[in-house]
Amino acid sequence: MDSGTEIGRRRGRLVSWTALLAVAALAACGADPAGTAAAAPSAPASAAERTPPPSPSTGKTGESGEAGGRAAAPSASPDEVAPPAPDERIPRDPAKLAEALETTTRRLHDAIDDWTGDGGTAKGGPPRAVVLQALYQQRIYRFTARNPGVASRAFARLPARLAAEARDNTTAIRGLLELAHPVKDASKFRIEEPPAASALLRHFKKAERRFGVEWEVLASVMFAETKFGRVRSPSYVGAQGPMQFMPGTWKAYGMGGDVHDPGDAVMAAANYLHASGAPRDYRRALYAYNHSRAYVDAILLHARQIKRDPRNYYAYYNWQVFVITTKGERRISGP
């Protein structure tokens, strides 16, 4: 699924239900993502090498989307700017693409501020404006991930802060897309509504307090694995739950909880990452979680963006599930 989550097979194993990007199952371990548009965030050097615990899942990351199918959005009131339609055209001209991304990001942040009370915690489900602006932003980044030449010229026209954000998102999505292989049938994937963004945020922060793993990293893992719990199907190799644990790893790190319960799954992921080296060495810990350099880069890039602006957490929360099939790309969630 997408950058989260791209549904498709990775070299040697199924790509996890992430998202990244619209990636639905992650690729095999190995090469760093090719053609990166931004430098991968650095992580602390690891202490003495040790054998990490078994990986929670062998197949991960697909592009997640919104649960429950596609609800019709209510019409805009006369005094508000109508958000982009779900199938709004993506400009191919670099200048127009830059303008579209800048306008969309600004309006998305404004809509998130309205939803969260200007920096507070979101209450209730996401407003229509947030859902549609986030979808258009996601679709723009999926386009830039596949069109690096146009992306480079467009990003050169953006303000420095937004250009850095755009490069991080594009790099994360591109790395996961390169690992995904098409699947024949997208109908097998079960999509449901995710838990409330505010409830998930409480789980992430509770796990951070207990194990010292940054909540932004935990959020980025769930974003990549199942688009915040939207994808409910087990992976090709049997990984389960919103954080995609294999049964044996869950038995070792799940602390007696329910693999499908978001709070239990987040706590178990923090437990596993801590045992694998976090927060001292996030790269090592994340590579133990999913043996792919592209996966590690994507998680750290998305986490960096959430740290820079917490509104990006709510933006990612509203990115949808895309599936790469043998007949082309399909979005299976959202408006």
DRENGU-641572 format. One record per residue (C-alpha): residue number from 1; x, y, z. Coordinates in nm, 3 decimals. Last residue first. Layout:
{atom NUM {X Y Z}}
...
This chain:
{atom 335 {-1.410 0.919 -0.085}}
{atom 334 {-1.160 0.687 0.080}}
{atom 333 {-1.054 0.331 0.022}}
{atom 332 {-0.961 0.085 -0.251}}
{atom 331 {-0.747 0.302 -0.476}}
{atom 330 {-0.636 0.102 -0.776}}
{atom 329 {-0.310 0.106 -0.972}}
{atom 328 {-0.285 -0.086 -1.295}}
{atom 327 {-0.410 -0.407 -1.452}}
{atom 326 {-0.152 -0.635 -1.287}}
{atom 325 {-0.246 -0.470 -0.959}}
{atom 324 {-0.080 -0.205 -0.743}}
{atom 323 {-0.315 -0.130 -0.454}}
{atom 322 {-0.376 0.209 -0.298}}
{atom 321 {-0.507 0.266 0.053}}
{atom 320 {-0.573 0.627 0.154}}
{atom 319 {-0.387 0.906 0.328}}
{atom 318 {-0.597 1.054 0.607}}
{atom 317 {-0.375 0.954 0.899}}
{atom 316 {-0.082 1.087 0.699}}
{atom 315 {-0.232 1.437 0.715}}
{atom 314 {-0.312 1.401 1.084}}
{atom 313 {0.047 1.306 1.161}}
{atom 312 {0.165 1.584 0.929}}
{atom 311 {-0.010 1.832 1.155}}
{atom 310 {0.255 1.747 1.413}}
{atom 309 {0.505 1.959 1.213}}
{atom 308 {0.879 1.894 1.224}}
{atom 307 {0.836 1.582 1.436}}
{atom 306 {0.574 1.443 1.197}}
{atom 305 {0.809 1.509 0.906}}
{atom 304 {1.096 1.330 1.075}}
{atom 303 {0.874 1.029 1.146}}
{atom 302 {0.788 1.011 0.777}}
{atom 301 {1.156 1.012 0.681}}
{atom 300 {1.248 0.762 0.953}}
{atom 299 {0.979 0.515 0.847}}
{atom 298 {1.062 0.550 0.478}}
{atom 297 {1.436 0.504 0.531}}
{atom 296 {1.384 0.186 0.733}}
{atom 295 {1.147 0.047 0.470}}
{atom 294 {1.389 0.127 0.189}}
{atom 293 {1.666 -0.046 0.382}}
{atom 292 {1.451 -0.358 0.400}}
{atom 291 {1.451 -0.635 0.660}}
{atom 290 {1.138 -0.532 0.847}}
{atom 289 {1.130 -0.513 1.226}}
{atom 288 {1.500 -0.598 1.254}}
{atom 287 {1.570 -0.318 1.006}}
{atom 286 {1.363 -0.091 1.226}}
{atom 285 {1.572 -0.168 1.533}}
{atom 284 {1.905 -0.129 1.352}}
{atom 283 {1.805 0.200 1.199}}
{atom 282 {1.658 0.325 1.524}}
{atom 281 {1.981 0.283 1.717}}
{atom 280 {1.972 0.415 2.073}}
{atom 279 {1.593 0.446 2.081}}
{atom 278 {1.570 0.167 1.987}}
{atom 277 {1.806 -0.131 1.979}}
{atom 276 {1.614 -0.449 1.896}}
{atom 275 {1.463 -0.493 2.244}}
{atom 274 {1.333 -0.136 2.222}}
{atom 273 {1.185 -0.208 1.879}}
{atom 272 {1.012 -0.520 2.012}}
{atom 271 {0.863 -0.351 2.318}}
{atom 270 {0.753 -0.050 2.111}}
{atom 269 {0.588 -0.289 1.867}}
{atom 268 {0.421 -0.472 2.155}}
{atom 267 {0.284 -0.146 2.296}}
{atom 266 {0.149 -0.048 1.954}}
{atom 265 {-0.018 -0.389 1.911}}
{atom 264 {-0.177 -0.383 2.257}}
{atom 263 {-0.322 -0.036 2.200}}
{atom 262 {-0.444 -0.118 1.849}}
{atom 261 {-0.610 -0.448 1.949}}
{atom 260 {-0.566 -0.702 1.668}}
{atom 259 {-0.262 -0.873 1.825}}
{atom 258 {-0.454 -0.911 2.152}}
{atom 257 {-0.234 -0.888 2.460}}
{atom 256 {-0.032 -1.139 2.660}}
{atom 255 {0.285 -0.932 2.660}}
{atom 254 {0.291 -0.917 2.278}}
{atom 253 {0.670 -0.954 2.261}}
{atom 252 {0.747 -1.328 2.254}}
{atom 251 {0.404 -1.458 2.152}}
{atom 250 {0.377 -1.178 1.899}}
{atom 249 {0.706 -1.282 1.747}}
{atom 248 {0.582 -1.637 1.703}}
{atom 247 {0.248 -1.529 1.557}}
{atom 246 {0.400 -1.290 1.299}}
{atom 245 {0.318 -0.931 1.381}}
{atom 244 {0.172 -0.674 1.141}}
{atom 243 {0.142 -0.348 1.343}}
{atom 242 {-0.234 -0.309 1.283}}
{atom 241 {-0.289 -0.682 1.331}}
{atom 240 {-0.152 -0.991 1.165}}
{atom 239 {0.146 -1.133 0.979}}
{atom 238 {0.047 -1.456 0.804}}
{atom 237 {0.293 -1.488 0.518}}
{atom 236 {0.076 -1.315 0.259}}
{atom 235 {-0.023 -1.051 0.510}}
{atom 234 {-0.332 -1.078 0.726}}
{atom 233 {-0.629 -0.865 0.613}}
{atom 232 {-0.738 -0.575 0.832}}
{atom 231 {-0.602 -0.284 0.627}}
{atom 230 {-0.737 0.034 0.784}}
{atom 229 {-0.525 -0.004 1.096}}
{atom 228 {-0.331 0.320 1.079}}
{atom 227 {-0.244 0.282 0.713}}
{atom 226 {-0.168 -0.086 0.765}}
{atom 225 {0.210 -0.131 0.778}}
{atom 224 {0.345 0.205 0.669}}
{atom 223 {0.114 0.416 0.883}}
{atom 222 {0.155 0.175 1.174}}
{atom 221 {0.533 0.213 1.147}}
{atom 220 {0.508 0.590 1.109}}
{atom 219 {0.299 0.617 1.425}}
{atom 218 {0.556 0.416 1.619}}
{atom 217 {0.835 0.641 1.489}}
{atom 216 {0.642 0.956 1.582}}
{atom 215 {0.574 0.813 1.927}}
{atom 214 {0.945 0.794 1.998}}
{atom 213 {1.053 0.463 2.151}}
{atom 212 {1.133 0.518 2.521}}
{atom 211 {0.972 0.191 2.630}}
{atom 210 {0.700 0.291 2.878}}
{atom 209 {0.655 0.661 2.799}}
{atom 208 {0.676 0.595 2.424}}
{atom 207 {0.411 0.323 2.453}}
{atom 206 {0.173 0.567 2.622}}
{atom 205 {0.249 0.827 2.355}}
{atom 204 {0.164 0.591 2.068}}
{atom 203 {-0.154 0.465 2.238}}
{atom 202 {-0.276 0.820 2.309}}
{atom 201 {-0.211 0.916 1.945}}
{atom 200 {-0.413 0.615 1.832}}
{atom 199 {-0.713 0.736 2.033}}
{atom 198 {-0.681 1.089 1.891}}
{atom 197 {-0.665 0.960 1.532}}
{atom 196 {-0.981 0.758 1.587}}
{atom 195 {-0.947 0.389 1.510}}
{atom 194 {-0.933 0.308 1.138}}
{atom 193 {-1.246 0.233 0.935}}
{atom 192 {-1.228 -0.102 0.761}}
{atom 191 {-1.053 -0.254 0.459}}
{atom 190 {-1.031 -0.623 0.379}}
{atom 189 {-0.795 -0.703 0.092}}
{atom 188 {-0.905 -0.993 -0.126}}
{atom 187 {-1.068 -0.756 -0.376}}
{atom 186 {-0.730 -0.633 -0.502}}
{atom 185 {-0.675 -0.932 -0.730}}
{atom 184 {-0.376 -0.995 -0.952}}
{atom 183 {-0.098 -0.847 -0.740}}
{atom 182 {0.169 -0.613 -0.874}}
{atom 181 {0.526 -0.608 -0.737}}
{atom 180 {0.632 -0.357 -0.473}}
{atom 179 {0.993 -0.283 -0.386}}
{atom 178 {1.031 0.016 -0.619}}
{atom 177 {0.709 0.158 -0.478}}
{atom 176 {0.856 0.145 -0.127}}
{atom 175 {1.160 0.352 -0.220}}
{atom 174 {0.956 0.595 -0.426}}
{atom 173 {0.711 0.660 -0.142}}
{atom 172 {0.982 0.743 0.110}}
{atom 171 {1.178 0.957 -0.135}}
{atom 170 {0.869 1.152 -0.238}}
{atom 169 {0.768 1.218 0.120}}
{atom 168 {1.115 1.336 0.219}}
{atom 167 {1.158 1.547 -0.095}}
{atom 166 {0.821 1.714 -0.045}}
{atom 165 {0.895 1.794 0.319}}
{atom 164 {1.228 1.951 0.224}}
{atom 163 {1.059 2.153 -0.052}}
{atom 162 {0.792 2.264 0.196}}
{atom 161 {1.054 2.407 0.428}}
{atom 160 {1.258 2.568 0.149}}
{atom 159 {0.965 2.743 -0.020}}
{atom 158 {0.878 2.565 -0.345}}
{atom 157 {1.005 2.640 -0.697}}
{atom 156 {1.294 2.392 -0.685}}
{atom 155 {1.039 2.129 -0.582}}
{atom 154 {0.869 2.155 -0.921}}
{atom 153 {1.188 2.106 -1.120}}
{atom 152 {1.288 1.804 -0.912}}
{atom 151 {0.938 1.656 -0.930}}
{atom 150 {0.921 1.686 -1.308}}
{atom 149 {1.244 1.490 -1.339}}
{atom 148 {1.157 1.245 -1.063}}
{atom 147 {0.827 1.130 -1.216}}
{atom 146 {0.716 0.817 -1.031}}
{atom 145 {0.765 0.954 -0.680}}
{atom 144 {0.629 1.290 -0.798}}
{atom 143 {0.301 1.125 -0.902}}
{atom 142 {0.263 0.940 -0.572}}
{atom 141 {0.334 1.269 -0.400}}
{atom 140 {0.057 1.444 -0.591}}
{atom 139 {-0.183 1.158 -0.511}}
{atom 138 {-0.106 1.192 -0.140}}
{atom 137 {-0.167 1.567 -0.147}}
{atom 136 {-0.496 1.511 -0.328}}
{atom 135 {-0.603 1.255 -0.069}}
{atom 134 {-0.503 1.485 0.216}}
{atom 133 {-0.705 1.772 0.067}}
{atom 132 {-1.008 1.545 0.032}}
{atom 131 {-1.000 1.397 0.382}}
{atom 130 {-0.915 1.725 0.555}}
{atom 129 {-1.192 1.916 0.376}}
{atom 128 {-1.448 1.646 0.458}}
{atom 127 {-1.378 1.673 0.829}}
{atom 126 {-1.181 1.398 1.004}}
{atom 125 {-1.368 1.194 1.265}}
{atom 124 {-1.425 1.310 1.619}}
{atom 123 {-1.203 1.545 1.814}}
{atom 122 {-0.850 1.610 1.698}}
{atom 121 {-0.606 1.708 1.970}}
{atom 120 {-0.480 2.064 1.999}}
{atom 119 {-0.264 2.263 1.761}}
{atom 118 {-0.521 2.499 1.613}}
{atom 117 {-0.842 2.349 1.752}}
{atom 116 {-0.770 2.004 1.613}}
{atom 115 {-1.020 2.005 1.326}}
{atom 114 {-0.980 2.374 1.238}}
{atom 113 {-0.603 2.336 1.250}}
{atom 112 {-0.633 2.029 1.027}}
{atom 111 {-0.832 2.233 0.773}}
{atom 110 {-0.566 2.505 0.776}}
{atom 109 {-0.294 2.242 0.733}}
{atom 108 {-0.479 2.091 0.437}}
{atom 107 {-0.530 2.434 0.284}}
{atom 106 {-0.159 2.511 0.304}}
{atom 105 {-0.060 2.168 0.176}}
{atom 104 {-0.302 2.190 -0.116}}
{atom 103 {-0.188 2.539 -0.216}}
{atom 102 {0.182 2.446 -0.205}}
{atom 101 {0.126 2.118 -0.389}}
{atom 100 {-0.090 2.277 -0.659}}
{atom 99 {0.153 2.565 -0.711}}
{atom 98 {0.447 2.328 -0.740}}
{atom 97 {0.255 2.117 -0.992}}
{atom 96 {0.163 2.427 -1.190}}
{atom 95 {0.526 2.532 -1.215}}
{atom 94 {0.646 2.179 -1.292}}
{atom 93 {0.384 2.117 -1.567}}
{atom 92 {0.225 1.775 -1.526}}
{atom 91 {-0.066 1.897 -1.313}}
{atom 90 {-0.252 1.624 -1.118}}
{atom 89 {-0.620 1.608 -1.221}}
{atom 88 {-0.877 1.588 -0.943}}
{atom 87 {-1.005 1.230 -0.902}}
{atom 86 {-1.119 1.262 -0.540}}
{atom 85 {-1.242 1.616 -0.611}}
{atom 84 {-1.030 1.900 -0.479}}
{atom 83 {-1.164 2.099 -0.185}}
{atom 82 {-1.435 2.359 -0.247}}
{atom 81 {-1.333 2.694 -0.105}}
{atom 80 {-1.582 2.784 0.166}}
{atom 79 {-1.863 3.042 0.171}}
{atom 78 {-2.113 2.849 -0.045}}
{atom 77 {-2.099 2.536 0.173}}
{atom 76 {-1.919 2.240 0.020}}
{atom 75 {-2.118 1.934 -0.080}}
{atom 74 {-2.121 1.629 0.145}}
{atom 73 {-1.870 1.353 0.068}}
{atom 72 {-1.996 1.017 -0.057}}
{atom 71 {-1.849 0.734 0.145}}
{atom 70 {-1.595 0.515 -0.022}}
{atom 69 {-1.523 0.184 0.140}}
{atom 68 {-1.527 0.105 0.509}}
{atom 67 {-1.173 0.172 0.594}}
{atom 66 {-0.950 0.432 0.452}}
{atom 65 {-0.639 0.342 0.273}}
{atom 64 {-0.319 0.161 0.327}}
{atom 63 {-0.040 0.119 0.084}}
{atom 62 {0.140 -0.193 0.158}}
{atom 61 {0.404 -0.262 0.406}}
{atom 60 {0.505 -0.593 0.528}}
{atom 59 {0.593 -0.955 0.473}}
{atom 58 {0.821 -1.128 0.711}}
{atom 57 {0.660 -0.999 1.021}}
{atom 56 {0.765 -0.935 1.377}}
{atom 55 {1.132 -0.999 1.289}}
{atom 54 {1.311 -1.239 1.521}}
{atom 53 {1.517 -1.076 1.797}}
{atom 52 {1.837 -0.902 1.694}}
{atom 51 {2.173 -1.082 1.711}}
{atom 50 {2.422 -0.844 1.859}}
{atom 49 {2.663 -0.588 1.730}}
{atom 48 {2.825 -0.368 1.992}}
{atom 47 {2.656 -0.029 2.009}}
{atom 46 {2.476 0.113 1.711}}
{atom 45 {2.551 0.453 1.568}}
{atom 44 {2.267 0.697 1.618}}
{atom 43 {2.037 0.746 1.320}}
{atom 42 {2.067 0.967 1.015}}
{atom 41 {1.770 1.073 0.813}}
{atom 40 {1.777 0.954 0.453}}
{atom 39 {1.902 1.221 0.215}}
{atom 38 {1.634 1.348 -0.014}}
{atom 37 {1.530 1.276 -0.370}}
{atom 36 {1.629 0.915 -0.359}}
{atom 35 {1.689 0.757 -0.698}}
{atom 34 {1.719 0.405 -0.572}}
{atom 33 {1.601 0.291 -0.232}}
{atom 32 {1.876 0.122 -0.034}}
{atom 31 {1.926 -0.239 -0.130}}
{atom 30 {1.848 -0.533 0.088}}
{atom 29 {1.560 -0.697 0.262}}
{atom 28 {1.267 -0.819 0.063}}
{atom 27 {0.979 -0.604 -0.044}}
{atom 26 {0.684 -0.473 0.148}}
{atom 25 {0.319 -0.551 0.105}}
{atom 24 {0.048 -0.310 0.010}}
{atom 23 {0.215 0.008 -0.089}}
{atom 22 {0.003 0.313 -0.120}}
{atom 21 {0.261 0.519 0.032}}
{atom 20 {0.322 0.489 0.231}}
{atom 19 {0.174 0.290 0.323}}
{atom 18 {0.196 -0.023 0.419}}
{atom 17 {0.031 -0.365 0.405}}
{atom 16 {0.356 -0.555 0.396}}
{atom 15 {0.526 -0.646 0.070}}
{atom 14 {0.518 -1.017 0.016}}
{atom 13 {0.842 -1.205 -0.006}}
{atom 12 {1.139 -1.276 -0.228}}
{atom 11 {1.161 -0.944 -0.400}}
{atom 10 {0.856 -0.762 -0.276}}
{atom 9 {0.504 -0.857 -0.361}}
{atom 8 {0.221 -0.609 -0.399}}
{atom 7 {0.006 -0.382 -0.200}}
{atom 6 {0.184 -0.059 -0.139}}
{atom 5 {0.155 0.094 0.198}}
{atom 4 {0.297 0.432 0.322}}
{atom 3 {0.421 0.592 0.224}}
{atom 2 {0.130 0.361 0.015}}
{atom 1 {0.000 0.000 0.000}}
